[in-house]
Amino acid sequence: MEIISDYGTVFLILAAIFGLFMAWGIGANDVANAMATSVGSKALTIKQAILVAAVFEFAGAVLAGGQVTKTIRKGIVDADMLSGTPELLVFGMLAALLAAGFWLLFASWRGWPVSTTHSIVGAIVGFAMVGIGVEAVHWGKVGSIVMSWVVSPVMAGVLSFLLFKSVQYLILDKPDPLVQARRYVPVYMFFTGFMLALVTMFKGLKHVGMETTTTQSYVIAIVIGLVIASLGKIAISRIKVDPNADRDFHYANVEKVFGILMITTACAMAFAHGSNDVANAIGPVAAVVSVVQNEGVIGAKAALSLWVLGLGGIGIVLGLVMYGRRVIATVGKKITELTPSRGFAAELAAATTVVLASGTGLPISTTHTLVGAVLGVGLARGLAALNLSVIGNIFMSWIITLPAGGLLAIFFFYILKTIFGA
């Protein structure tokens, strides 16, 4: 308890700095994933994608990032075992932020799309094993997270495969694909708006004062889907058809129609992602703030101040702007060649998987889901359309994320203990 009272202000400053660093890593890695399909399909330039992400990720983080964080209460670690030594929880959360931040920095430098969720979970598990004891880790919860490595990309891959096959059947394989695109793309827009609204309702807005029932969430999502479909239909009607464009690429004008859809999905996905994944950075920060403000008492809930949410939002935007290009290039260009129609299929499949997982309580990674969806789109065109060496590197990076986060957290945990004489 004395350490908390003596160094409380120092711990708060370190939590803010380390939380900003972790949020920067999320921006460099995870946000890049959310924007990669839009950039890779050329629906948005990289500058436009960064602008969209900056606005909507920050809005999602601050407006729907959550008033209460449950990082400690998610069942990964039994925090009650630290009630007599709260300083160890502070060291652990600071170590976890540093560990996950450094791992995301390294992965982003390599261009690897890894899971920020798994990075912070691995880090928390690592500190808990050495700081509290192996028995403090709820291994069943960790096991379900490991299971999601397989479940989420496979589910998204199957859905994106089927979605792109439906695009081929209804539009691309018809004698008049442009006419068919004008007819069916608004329908796809409805489903996109519907699913992305549900992602936001289930994964984001449930954290703020706006509580909705499942029925209300579906009704709101249907209304949003209809509005987006109507706006899309108007935008599509204004597209100028260039007959010469189809000489080089038969579906050039059709892809213009899908390009409008991709801009919509990019904005909505960025908001949903900001509202959900900012918790990976600010959850541990909130835990430290809670312990310090309560003078060493480990509370069941850690109330979030607006400055903590703002910190997460700023860090995410800075990470994307400064270092997001490498991961965008990997997911958007190196796995398989993307067009707006393929990118749309991948993004809608990823969103649908997140919604289904939210409903069943399955812990999944947005990153794994989107990569799986891109793989599914590539497979719809045949195995030759995939870059297998890039895919191998991505899978390898997924496997080592949990242990890498854990080992780094153990290292930083002991350093912090030594510095503060605990």
N, C-alpha and C positions, 0 to 999 in steps of 0.2 A: 504493500500500500504506500510506503514511503517513497518508493521510486516514482509512482504515479503522481504524487503531490509535488515532488521535487522537479520532475522533468515533464510535467503535463503539457506545458506550452511547446516544448521541443517536440514531443510526440505528435502534437497537432500539426506543427509545421512540416515534420517529416511525412505525416500521413497525406497532407495536401500535395507535397512534391511527388511522392511515390505514386499517389493516385493519379496525378496528372500524367506521369510517365506511363502508367498502365493504360490510361485512356488513350494516350498517344499511340501506344501499340495496337489497341483495338482499331483506331482509325487507319493506321498503316496496313493492317492485315484484314480485319473483319469487314470494315466498310468497303475496302477495295473489292472484296468478294461480292458485296451487294451491288456494286456499280459495274462489275466486270462484264456481265452479259450485255449491258447497254453499250459499253464502250467497244467490246469485242464485235458486236453486231453492227457497229457504226451508226446506231440510232442516236448516240450522243458522242460529241468529241470529249476528250479527257478533261478539257477545261470546263465544258458544260456539266459533265458528270460531277466534278469537284464542287461546282457551284450548287448543283441540286443537293448533293450530299451535305454540304456545309449548312445549307438552310434547313433541310428536313431532318437531318440527323440531330442537329442542335435543338430544333423544335421538339423532336421526339424525346430527347434526353431530358430537357427541362420541363416540358409540359406533361409528359406521361412517364417520366423515369421512375416515379415511385416516391411516396412519402414515408414508407417503411420498408427497410430491407431485411431479408430473412436469410442472408448468406450463412450466418452461424446456425440458424434454426432449420436449415434444409435437411438436416439429418446426416451430414457428412462427418461432423465432429461433435462430441459431447462437451459443450463449453462449460457445463456445470462443474466438471472436474477441475476447472481452473479458478473456482470462486475464491480460493485462498491465496492464489498467486495471479492476480489480474494482469500484472506486468508481462507475464509470459504470453497472454493472449494478444497484448499490444505488439510485442516483439514478433509474434507469429504472423499477425495480419500485415505488419510492415514488411516482413521477410517475404510473405506471399506476393504482395504487390511488386516488390523489386524483382523477385524470381520470374513471375509471369511477364513483367515488363521487358526484362532482358531476353527471355525466350522469344517473345513476339518480335523484338527488335532483330534478333538473329534470323528468325524464320522469314521476316519481311525482307531482310537483306538477301536471303537466298531465293526469294520469290515463292516461298512455300505458303499455301493457304492452310493455316492450322486453326484449331478451335480455341478461341479466347476463353470459352467456358471451361474446357478441359485443362487449359493452362493454369487458371486460377484454382480449379479443383485439385489438380495435382500438387500445386504449391501448398494449399491448405492441408492436404493429407500428409505431405512431407514434414511440415512443421509439427503437426499433431503427433506424428509417430515418435519424434525425438523430444518434443516439448512436453507432451502429456503422457504418451504411452500408446503402444499399438492397439490396446483395447479401447482407446478413446475414438478410434476411427470406425465408423459404421460401414463395414466392408460390403454389405449387401447393396448399399446405395452406390458405392464405387463400382460394383459389378454391373449394376444396371446402366451406369454411364458408359462403361466399356462396351456393353451390349449395343448401345446406340451407335457405336462406330460402324456397325454392320447394318443395323435396321434402317437408320435414316437415309444413308445414301442409296441403298437398294430400293427403298420405298419411293424416293424421289426419282430415281433412275427409271423405274417401271412407269411411273406416272408421266414423266416427260417423254418417254418413248411412245406411249399411247397417244399423248397429246399431239406430238409432231406427226404421228401416223394419221391422226384425224385431219390435221392441216393438209397433209399430202392428199388424202382421199377427197376431202370436201373442196379444196381450192387448187393446189399445185398441179394435180394430175388431170384437171378438167381442161377442155378445149379453150374456155374463156376464163382463165384464172383471175383476172382483174375484176370481172363482174362478180365472180364468186367471193372474192375477197371483200368487196364492198358489202356483200350480203351477210357474210358470216363473221367478219372481224368484230362488228358491234356485239355479237353474241359472246365471242371470246372476251371482249372488253367487260361485259357484264360479269362473267365468271371471275375475271381478274379483279375487278373492283370489289366483288362480293368476298372473295377469298382474302384479299389483302386487308379489307375492313375487318374481317374476322380475326386475322392475325393481330391487328392493332387492338381490337376489343379484348381478346383473350390474353395477349402477352403484354399489352401496354397499359391501357386505360383502367384495368382492374386495380392498379396500384394507387390511383388517385381517388378523390372523393366520388367520382362517377362510377357507381356500382350498377351494373346491369345484369338482369337474369339472362339465361341462355336464350330464351325466346326473344327477349328484347334485342339481344346482340344480333341474332339472325335477321330480325325485321330491319334493324338499322343497316346491316350489311346489304340486304336486298335493295333498300332505297338507294344506298350509295352506288351499288352496282348499276342500277337503272339510270341514275344521273350520269355516271361515267360513260355508259353505253350511248346515251343520248348526245352528250358532248362529243364523243368520239365519232358518232355518225355525222354530226355537223362538220367536224374537222376533216373527215374523210371526203365529204362532198366537195370540199374546197381544194383538194389535191389536184395539181396540174399534171396531167398525163403527158409524158414525153415519149412519143412513139420510137424515137431514135435510141432511147435508153435501153429498150428491150433487145436491140440488135446484139449488144455485147453480152448481156445477161438477161435471159428470157423473162425472168421474174422481177426485173428492176422496179417496175411500177407497182407490182404487188407488194414488194418489200417496203415501199414508201408508206403503204397503208398500215403495215405492221409496225413501222417506225413510230407512228403516232401512239400506238399501244405501248411500245417500249418506254416512251417518255413517261406515260402514266404509271407504269409499274415501277420505274426507277424512283419517282417521288414517293409513292406509297411505301415501297420497300425500305427506303431510307428512314422514313418516319417510324415505321414499325421496328426497324433494327435499333434505332437510337433509343426508343422507349424501352426496349428489352435488354440489350446487351450492355448498356451503360452501367447496369448493376454489377457487372463483373469487375469494374474499376472502383465504383463508389461504395460497394457493399463492405469491403474491408475498411475503407476510410470511415464509414459510418460507425462501424464497430469500435474503432479506435476513439472516435469522437465521443461515443456513448460511454466508454469506460472512463475516459478522462473527465467528462462532464459530471458523471455520477461518482467521482472520486474513488474509483476502483471497484465499484459494484457492477457486476456483469448483468446487465438488464436483458430481459427476454426479447425486447424490441429495441432497435436503434433508430430513433427518429432522424429523418434527413432534413438538414437545413438546405435552403435554396442555393447557397453558395457551393455546397457539395455537388448538387446536380449540375450547376453551371460549370464547375470545375471539370466534371466528366464530359459535358458537351463541348467545351473549348478544346480539351485534350483530343477528343475524337476527331474534330475538324482539323486541328493542326497535324495530327498523324497522317490523315488522308492527303492533305495538301503537300506535306513535306516528303512523304515516303510511300504513298499508296500505289505508285505507278508499277512497281515490280510485280505485286500480287495481281493487279488488274491485268497485266500482260499474261501472266500464267493462266489464270482462269478464263479470261476473255479471248485469248488468241492461241495459246500453246496446246491446250487439251484437244480441241477440235475447231474447225472453222465455223464461226457463228454468223448468221444473218439475223435480221429482226424477227423473222418468223421462228427461227430456232431458239433465239434468245428468249422470246416470249414463252415458248413451251417450257424452257428450263425454269424461268422465273415463276410461272404459275404453278408448276409442279412443286417447286421448293416451298412456295407459300402454302399450298394445299397440305404438304407433308407437315409443316409447322402447325397448322390448324388441327390436323388429325392427332398429332402428338400431344398438343395442348389438351385436347379433349380426353385423351387416355392417360395423361400424366407421365408419358414416356420422356425422359430427359434426352434431348437431342441437341446437336450442334448445327447452327445455321450454316456454317462453313461446309460441313460434311454433306448437308442436305443439298446445297447449291451445286457443289462439285459433282455429287451423284446425279443430279438433274442434267448437268451439262454432258456427263458421260452417256446418259440415256438418249439424249438428242443425237449425239455422235453415233451411237450404236444403231439408231434408226436409219442411218445412211450406210451402215456396214462397218465392220471392225477396222477396215483400212482407213476410215475417217478419223480414227483416234491416234494420238501420239502416246504410245505405250510407255516410253521411257519417262516422259513427264508424269504420267499417271503413277508409275512405280515410285518416283521420288515423293509425290504427294502422299501416297499411302504410307511410306516409310516415316514421313514427318508426323503423320497422325499417331503412329504407334509409339513414337518416342516422346510425344508431347507431355503425357502424364508423368513418366519418370523424370524427364528433364526438369519440369516445373518443381517436382518434389525434391530432387537433389539440390537444385539451386536454392530452394527455400530453406533447406537444412543448413546450407553454407551460410546464408545471410542471417539466419536465426542465431547461430552461434556467434557470429560477428557482433550482432546487436547486443546479445547477452554480455559479451566481453566488454564492449564499449561502456555500457551502463552499469557494469558491475553486479549483475543479477546472479 
